Amino acid sequence: NEDVVPEKSVKYNVGIDAVLFDGLNLTVDAFLDKRSDILTLDNSKMGYYGKQYFFSNVGEMTNRGFEASAIYTGKNGDFSYRLNGMVSYARNTIDYMAEIAPANDFSAKTGRPYGTIIGLEAERFYDVNDFDNAGNLIEGIPTPAFGAVQPGDVKYKDLDGNNVVDQNDVTAIGKSAFPEWYFSFGGKFDWKGFDLEVLFQGAAGASVNLLDNWNQTVAFVDNGNAYEMAKSAWAYYPTEGIDTRAKARFPRLSTLSNENNYQTSSLWIRSADYLKLRNLELGYNFSASRLQKAGIDNLRVYLSGHNLMTFSGLLRNYNLDPEGFGYYPTVKSYNVGVSITF
């Protein structure tokens, strides 16, 4: 495409570096980034007009945020320490993306952060009282456009009020898949040859769709496996004394595929926020005076660990790693080492 050009960026930045309280080093930066001519897919015409899809420099986006970091050092006798932390925040907005105008403004991606999850709003599960004796939805309940439904299936909100639930009723149901916040904090402590270093890292302001991890989320369909979360499925068998309707978090179980239940909807959206104990290391430096007799300048032994703990609702409730969602989980490792300098 001979008409393709590099995208343009106009950046504004203001920052400050300061030393306070005779030991606190502080750095703060705020920024505004206006981008245009972003190479993106031109969606300005609907598919049924008949056209070849192509990329062009039509995208426009605004990104804004700040970064801050601080280090504080101190000493008290044999005890010395260094505390450090950082936080960054960034939120972008799609100003223009050649988006086909949706039937309803609440369905648009333009004006939202890039990657915002768009889908249906799950209201509740259909109950037995929602159907007549012939198995049809009673009058007044909107008709879903995703196939026949029955008790235990997901009921979605009819946002445009036309008594039909379809793709014109989608709206923002979660945040972007990209975190808005990143942060870390930790420190290093020394006392009479011993040293301890710790680092926590985390992210916040992102959402994930459980359906992106289909094999673990959707139980039994196409003879698939069932994981722990399947115990929270809707079930009502009064003759067997089974009734989970009051606490059900997921639709009824079935071995058959169900288009209605597995639409992208708020039912499957979860927070991807997490905090991890990224690194922890404990070491000991032997006395230099004793080592010099053996021709050794320095001898240090240490024990360290990586990715030791994760604090996350996604991990706690669904055994899914928020940092590697849908992929191989983050590896936990331990190391023992000796460092010798001659």
ZAMARGU-4260 file (C-alpha; in steps of 0.2 Angstrom, whole numbers, plus 5000, padded with zeros to 4 digits):
<rodrens>
0) 5000/5000/5000 | 5009/5015/4994 | 4998/5027/5004 | 5003/5020/5021 | 5014/5032/5031
5) 5021/5032/5049 | 5009/5036/5063 | 5011/5053/5072 | 5013/5057/5090 | 5013/5073/5100
10) 5019/5071/5117 | 5017/5083/5132 | 5027/5079/5148 | 5030/5087/5165 | 5041/5080/5179
15) 5050/5083/5195 | 5065/5075/5204 | 5067/5079/5222 | 5077/5074/5237 | 5067/5076/5253
20) 5070/5072/5272 | 5089/5069/5269 | 5086/5051/5262 | 5070/5051/5251 | 5073/5052/5232
25) 5057/5055/5223 | 5053/5056/5204 | 5036/5060/5197 | 5031/5062/5178 | 5015/5065/5170
30) 5011/5064/5152 | 4999/5066/5138 | 5001/5057/5121 | 4990/5062/5106 | 4992/5049/5092
35) 4986/5050/5074 | 4988/5042/5058 | 4988/5025/5067 | 4988/5011/5054 | 4972/5001/5057
40) 4958/4991/5048 | 4946/5002/5040 | 4929/4997/5045 | 4919/5012/5039 | 4909/5001/5027
45) 4899/4986/5032 | 4904/4969/5025 | 4888/4967/5015 | 4892/4982/5004 | 4906/4971/4996
50) 4923/4977/4999 | 4941/4971/5001 | 4947/4974/5019 | 4963/4985/5020 | 4973/4995/5032
55) 4975/5014/5032 | 4981/5028/5043 | 4964/5033/5050 | 4966/5029/5069 | 4967/5042/5082
60) 4970/5039/5101 | 4974/5049/5117 | 4984/5042/5131 | 4987/5050/5148 | 4994/5045/5164
65) 5009/5047/5177 | 5023/5038/5184 | 5030/5040/5201 | 5045/5031/5210 | 5053/5034/5227
70) 5068/5027/5236 | 5072/5030/5255 | 5088/5024/5263 | 5093/5025/5281 | 5104/5017/5294
75) 5103/5014/5313 | 5119/5007/5320 | 5122/4990/5312 | 5105/4990/5304 | 5104/4998/5287
80) 5089/4998/5275 | 5083/5004/5258 | 5064/5005/5254 | 5058/5008/5236 | 5042/5008/5227
85) 5034/5014/5210 | 5017/5016/5203 | 5012/5020/5185 | 4994/5024/5178 | 4989/5025/5160
90) 4972/5026/5152 | 4969/5028/5133 | 4954/5033/5123 | 4950/5028/5106 | 4946/5045/5097
95) 4943/5038/5080 | 4944/5020/5073 | 4933/5020/5057 | 4920/5011/5067 | 4904/5007/5058
100) 4891/5016/5068 | 4882/5004/5079 | 4863/5003/5081 | 4865/5010/5098 | 4877/5022/5105
105) 4880/5011/5120 | 4888/4998/5109 | 4902/5009/5102 | 4920/5005/5105 | 4925/5023/5100
110) 4927/5034/5115 | 4932/5019/5126 | 4949/5012/5131 | 4957/5001/5118 | 4953/4983/5122
115) 4937/4986/5132 | 4927/4971/5133 | 4910/4973/5124 | 4896/4960/5127 | 4879/4957/5134
120) 4874/4961/5152 | 4869/4945/5161 | 4854/4948/5172 | 4850/4931/5180 | 4846/4913/5175
125) 4830/4908/5168 | 4819/4900/5181 | 4805/4887/5179 | 4792/4901/5181 | 4798/4910/5166
130) 4790/4897/5154 | 4773/4891/5151 | 4767/4872/5150 | 4773/4871/5132 | 4791/4876/5137
135) 4789/4894/5129 | 4794/4910/5137 | 4779/4919/5145 | 4773/4935/5138 | 4783/4950/5143
140) 4800/4942/5144 | 4812/4947/5129 | 4816/4934/5116 | 4834/4929/5115 | 4841/4928/5097
145) 4854/4914/5102 | 4843/4899/5100 | 4830/4890/5111 | 4832/4892/5130 | 4826/4883/5145
150) 4827/4885/5164 | 4845/4887/5170 | 4851/4896/5154 | 4857/4914/5155 | 4845/4928/5153
155) 4852/4944/5146 | 4846/4962/5148 | 4836/4970/5133 | 4845/4986/5133 | 4837/4994/5118
160) 4819/4989/5124 | 4813/4981/5108 | 4808/4965/5117 | 4822/4955/5108 | 4840/4952/5115
165) 4853/4951/5101 | 4870/4959/5096 | 4862/4976/5096 | 4861/4975/5115 | 4880/4974/5118
170) 4889/4987/5129 | 4904/4989/5139 | 4904/4974/5152 | 4922/4975/5158 | 4938/4985/5157
175) 4952/4983/5145 | 4963/4967/5144 | 4978/4979/5147 | 4980/4985/5165 | 4979/5003/5169
180) 4990/5002/5185 | 5007/4994/5188 | 5015/4995/5204 | 5029/4987/5214 | 5037/4990/5232
185) 5050/4982/5242 | 5067/4984/5250 | 5084/4978/5256 | 5089/4976/5274 | 5107/4973/5281
190) 5112/4968/5298 | 5128/4961/5304 | 5132/4951/5288 | 5114/4946/5285 | 5105/4954/5271
195) 5086/4952/5266 | 5079/4958/5249 | 5061/4958/5245 | 5051/4964/5229 | 5032/4964/5227
200) 5024/4967/5210 | 5006/4969/5204 | 4994/4976/5191 | 4976/4982/5192 | 4962/4989/5181
205) 4961/4975/5169 | 4947/4962/5165 | 4948/4944/5158 | 4934/4934/5149 | 4934/4916/5157
210) 4928/4909/5140 | 4945/4913/5133 | 4950/4898/5144 | 4937/4887/5136 | 4943/4870/5141
215) 4944/4874/5160 | 4928/4885/5160 | 4915/4876/5150 | 4911/4859/5158 | 4906/4843/5148
220) 4902/4851/5131 | 4909/4840/5117 | 4914/4827/5130 | 4926/4840/5139 | 4932/4839/5156
225) 4925/4848/5171 | 4934/4858/5184 | 4930/4864/5201 | 4920/4879/5195 | 4907/4867/5188
230) 4901/4864/5206 | 4893/4882/5205 | 4882/4878/5190 | 4863/4880/5190 | 4854/4864/5195
235) 4836/4861/5200 | 4830/4843/5202 | 4817/4843/5216 | 4814/4825/5215 | 4832/4822/5219
240) 4833/4835/5232 | 4845/4846/5222 | 4842/4865/5221 | 4857/4877/5218 | 4847/4891/5211
245) 4850/4903/5225 | 4869/4902/5224 | 4872/4897/5206 | 4885/4907/5197 | 4886/4898/5180
250) 4872/4891/5169 | 4866/4873/5169 | 4878/4859/5164 | 4876/4850/5147 | 4886/4840/5136
255) 4879/4849/5121 | 4885/4866/5115 | 4874/4881/5119 | 4875/4897/5109 | 4865/4907/5121
260) 4875/4903/5137 | 4892/4905/5130 | 4890/4923/5122 | 4902/4935/5128 | 4893/4943/5143
265) 4896/4950/5160 | 4893/4933/5168 | 4910/4927/5162 | 4920/4944/5165 | 4932/4944/5180
270) 4945/4956/5187 | 4963/4952/5183 | 4970/4962/5197 | 4985/4954/5206 | 4999/4956/5218
275) 5014/4944/5218 | 5029/4941/5229 | 5041/4942/5215 | 5057/4940/5223 | 5064/4936/5240
280) 5082/4933/5244 | 5091/4930/5261 | 5110/4930/5261 | 5125/4930/5273 | 5142/4938/5270
285) 5156/4930/5280 | 5168/4941/5289 | 5182/4948/5277 | 5195/4947/5290 | 5193/4928/5292
290) 5192/4925/5273 | 5208/4935/5269 | 5219/4921/5277 | 5212/4909/5264 | 5215/4921/5250
295) 5196/4925/5248 | 5190/4943/5246 | 5172/4939/5249 | 5161/4924/5252 | 5142/4925/5252
300) 5129/4911/5253 | 5110/4915/5249 | 5093/4907/5247 | 5081/4915/5235 | 5064/4912/5228
305) 5054/4919/5213 | 5035/4920/5211 | 5033/4913/5228 | 5015/4920/5232 | 5001/4927/5221
310) 4986/4936/5229 | 4972/4936/5216 | 4953/4932/5215 | 4956/4924/5198 | 4968/4912/5206
315) 4959/4909/5222 | 4942/4906/5214 | 4946/4898/5197 | 4965/4892/5199 | 4969/4904/5184
320) 4985/4914/5184 | 4980/4932/5180 | 4998/4936/5173 | 4998/4921/5161 | 4979/4919/5158
325) 4975/4905/5146 | 4994/4901/5144 | 5007/4891/5154 | 5006/4897/5172 | 5020/4907/5180
330) 5034/4896/5186 | 5038/4896/5205 | 5057/4893/5208 | 5069/4892/5222 | 5088/4894/5221
335) 5103/4891/5233 | 5119/4899/5229 | 5137/4903/5234 | 5146/4918/5228 | 5165/4918/5230
340) 5177/4933/5225 | 5196/4930/5225
</rodrens>
